Amino acid sequence: MKERIFVIGGNYSTTIEEYLVRDRRWRKRAPFAVGRNNHAVAAVNVATSPDEEEEEGGTKKTLISIFGASGPVSSCAVFDTIQDR
């Protein structure tokens, strides 16, 4: 996730926004299905398969895991930064 910052949910929002540091601008990403508050996220880089678009010229892509919440949430979510879903 070179030079990018993601802001994910909060106050039961489903929004995902990305800040492009180099361009100094925000862009909206696809929302996730369940709004969450007091949740946690973790970003990991994983190897891409040959048919996937490469991210920033590399052979890895970033997945963001979204889990937990303050309330009855019984699911986790994974956001793929390349596929925007």
N, C-alpha and C positions, 0 to 999 in steps of 0.2 A: 504494500500500500504506500508506495513512495509518494510523499508530499500530498497525502489525502487524509482528511479527517472525516469520520462518519459520526453523525448524531442520530441516535435510534430511539424512537418512542419517548416515553415519559408522560406522566399524567394520563395514562391509558390511551395515548395517541398511537396510531399505526404508522406514522411517518418515518421515513428514512431520508436523511439529507446528507449530502457529501460536500465538503469544502475542498476545492482544488487550490492548494496553497500557491502554486506557481502562477495560476491565473487570477488569484484573489477573488474567487467567486463561488457562490453556492449553487448546487443543482439538486433538484428533487430526484429521488430514486423511487422504484416501485415500493408501495407500502407493504407491510406484512399483515397477515390475516387477523391477528389478535393484538389489541392494544395492551400495553403493559406499563406498570408503574413499579418502581423499586426493583428493577430487573438487573441482570448482569449480562455482559457480552464478552466474547473472546474472539479474537481474529487469528486465523492460522493460514499459512501458505501451504498449498498442496500442489503436487505435480499435476500438470494438465495431460489430457489424452491427446493424441495426434490430431483429432478432428476438432478440438476446441481452439478458439481464437486465443492467441497469446496476449497476456497482459503486459504492457510496457516492454515488449520485446523479449520477455523471458519465457521460461517453460513452467512457470508456476502461476497459480491464481490464488486469490484471497477469498476465503469463506469466513463469514462472520456468524457465530453461534449466538443466539438470543435465548436466555432461559431464566426461569424464576420470575416472581412478581409478588406484589402484596395483594393477594386476593386469590380467588379460585381459578387459577390457570393450570391446566393439566397437560400442557404441551410445550415443546421447545420449537425453535425455528432456526433455519440456516439460510443466510442470505449470500448468494453467489454474486460477487461484484462484477463479473464479466457478463453474466446472463441477465443481470438486473432483476433477479427474482429469488 
